[in-house]
Amino acid sequence: MSSSPTPNPWSTNPTHTGFIPVTKIHSLHATISGPLRTPKTSLTIIIPGVGATATEWSAVQRQLSQETRCLLYSRSGHGPSSSLAGPITAVSIASELIALLEAADLPGPYILIAHSWGGIIAREFLHLRNEEVGGIVFVDANQELNTTLDQWCSPFVFAMWKDVGIYDVTGIRSHTSLLASEWDAFQSEVQTPKYALVTAQEMAAYRPSGPVLAAKRQLEAEEPVMGNRPVSVVKGNSLRDFKVVYEAGLARGNGTVEERRLYEEFIEPVSREVRDQGWQRGNLRLSGNGRFVRTRGQWTGHNVHLTEPEIIVEEVRWLLGELTDVLSGSNGSKVLG
């Protein structure tokens, strides 16, 4: 008499945390929570930006899990996950996520939440698994043009940021939605040598990822590559962050005359806003059904998830409603905002 198969804790437990082996020698740490899925209901996956941790997304997962199934994982080199010896790329991260989902037996459809450079990773995932992506929320996210052309990772920027307490001057520390224990876990992780190493590896992959994605011509397709599956673009106020950090750097005496001049050109408000909004709106071309929203919080800059997680939850809620319409065939093409 055969025994019953062992239940899959990633599918049957309301909350489950553990390691998922993606190869014989490499495992990724993940947490899943929220209502158990039924056939055709989606799984929401959080994809942080460059050098960003899973721990800083705890508030978003906590709020999302009240209404939908949510997976938050630490990619290679982050948190408890093991590290890889080879180079990291946006393509390798997307491929690794696919391996994780297959190993944990977590099928689509997937709702992707993509922040910053996570926008590039999400679109590489889309390229590999288009039919399994139900929708995407881009949170102050990159596309190929700003990844290649924007100056934020130039030496003059980091010269002005030197020894500036970014979480303090931007107001993130005092206005975060993380619980005290979640904030402590986040801060503990970003102070480790392991974190410094993987951040350097991801930063090395940042600019080259733009042309690699651009070659796939997703935004230039004759028909939207996602059809009418919903896309939301949430634009944060990154210009505010760049300004207050610059002022703090000036107060410390950071930067040469030339570095300050370059930074001031970089944050010139009219051209900065036009470029940034145009780049972010570009991701709407992935679908015939999208909307563009702005953050509302006074203290919300680029790191929307840390100060205004509720707007991300609102957009996931919108996507879930639109995805239901798409699956039922009742949704027509529309782009809002």
C-alpha positions, -999 to +999 in steps of 0.1 A: +000+000+000+016+033-011+019+061+013+004+096+006+028+121-009+043+146+016+024+179+014+044+208-001+048+233+028+053+262+003+017+255-010-001+241+020+012+261+050-003+296+056+032+308+063+065+290+056+101+300+058+131+279+047+158+272+022+150+261-014+178+242-032+182+256-067+212+233-074+229+205-054+252+230-037+232+263-038+201+273-018+180+304-015+162+315+016+125+325+012+093+332+031+058+327+018+026+339+034-009+348+028-041+330+018-036+296+003-039+295-035-066+279-055-062+269-092-055+300-114-050+324-084-017+342-086+015+343-065+030+378-059+068+379-060+089+408-047+120+417-067+142+443-049+166+466-066+204+466-069+221+458-036+187+457-019+177+431+007+145+411+013+145+423+049+136+459+038+104+446+021+090+431+053+062+458+056+050+452+021+049+414+026+031+419+059+004+440+044+001+420+011-003+388+030-035+399+045-052+395+011-030+376-014-002+350-014+032+366-014+068+352-018+098+372-006+132+356-011+169+365-007+187+361-040+222+348-042+246+364-018+219+382+002+208+374+037+209+337+046+211+326+009+244+311-002+267+330-025+278+323-061+314+325-072+307+336-108+294+369-121+259+381-113+237+395-141+200+404-144+196+374-166+212+351-141+190+365-113+158+359-134+170+324-142+177+317-106+142+328-096+127+304-122+148+276-107+136+285-072+099+285-083+104+251-100+122+236-070+094+248-047+067+237-071+051+271-073+035+275-107+021+308-122+004+330-128+028+354-111+023+391-101+058+407-100+066+437-078+098+452-093+116+481-076+144+501-092+169+477-109+144+450-101+125+464-131+152+450-154+152+417-136+114+414-138+116+420-176+143+394-180+119+370-162+091+381-185+113+373-215+119+338-201+084+331-188+060+355-205+030+332-204+033+328-166+034+365-158-001+378-149+010+414-143+037+437-130+039+466-106+070+487-114+079+507-083+101+537-093+117+511-116+143+511-143+140+503-179+168+499-204+173+536-211+178+550-176+199+519-167+222+529-195+219+567-196+212+579-161+241+593-141+231+582-106+259+556-102+286+580-115+317+588-093+305+624-087+273+612-071+291+589-047+316+616-039+287+638-027+271+610-008+303+600+011+296+595+048+261+609+046+235+590+066+211+585+038+183+569+058+185+598+083+186+628+059+159+614+037+136+608+067+134+570+060+146+560+095+121+582+113+091+575+089+096+539+080+067+515+080+090+487+092+085+474+127+114+481+150+125+444+148+122+445+110+143+477+108+170+461+131+171+430+108+175+452+077+202+474+092+221+443+106+222+428+071+234+458+052+264+462+076+279+428+068+309+421+046+287+396+027+263+423+018+291+446+007+304+419-016+271+411-033+263+448-037+296+453-055+288+423-078+253+436-086+266+472-092+291+457-117+261+442-136+239+474-134+249+493-166+256+463-188+221+450-181+205+479-201+218+470-235+212+432-229+175+439-222+172+465-250+183+439-275+151+420-267+131+450-280+102+444-257+091+481-257+093+483-295+071+453-303+043+459-328+018+444-303+023+447-265+043+417-253+020+412-224-012+417-243-038+431-219-023+417-188-021+446-164+009+468-157+012+495-131+039+521-128+043+537-094+066+568-096+083+579-064+099+612-057+136+603-062+145+639-071+137+648-034+162+621-022+189+633-046+184+669-034+184+663+004+214+640+002+233+666-019+226+693+007+239+670+034+270+663+014+276+700+009+273+705+046+300+679+051+323+696+025+320+667+001+330+669-035+353+690-056+340+721-075+336+700-106+318+672-088+294+697-073+287+712-107+280+679-123+257+669-094+238+701-097+233+695-135+222+659-126+194+671-103+182+701-124+145+697-116+128+702-149+150+680-171+153+654-143+116+651-139+109+649-177+135+622-182+126+602-152+089+603-159+094+594-196+116+565-187+092+551-162+062+555-184+080+536-210+073+503-191+036+509-198+043+499-235+045+463-223+007+461-221-024+475-235-038+477-200-018+499-177-019+528-153+006+554-140+004+566-103+025+589-081+033+584-045+015+607-021+037+606+011+057+636+021+086+614+030+084+590+001+114+592-023+128+563-043+124+537-016+086+536-017+084+503+001+100+517+032+077+547+037+045+541+017+040+503+013+002+508+011+004+523-024+022+492-036-005+470-020-032+492-037-016+486-071-013+448-065-050+449-056-058+467-089-037+442-108-056+413-093-089+428-103-077+435-138-062+400-141-095+385-132-111+405-161-083+394-185-088+357-176-126+360-181-121+379-215-139+410-204-109+435-204-102+458-233-071+478-240-066+508-217-038+529-204-046+553-175-027+583-161 
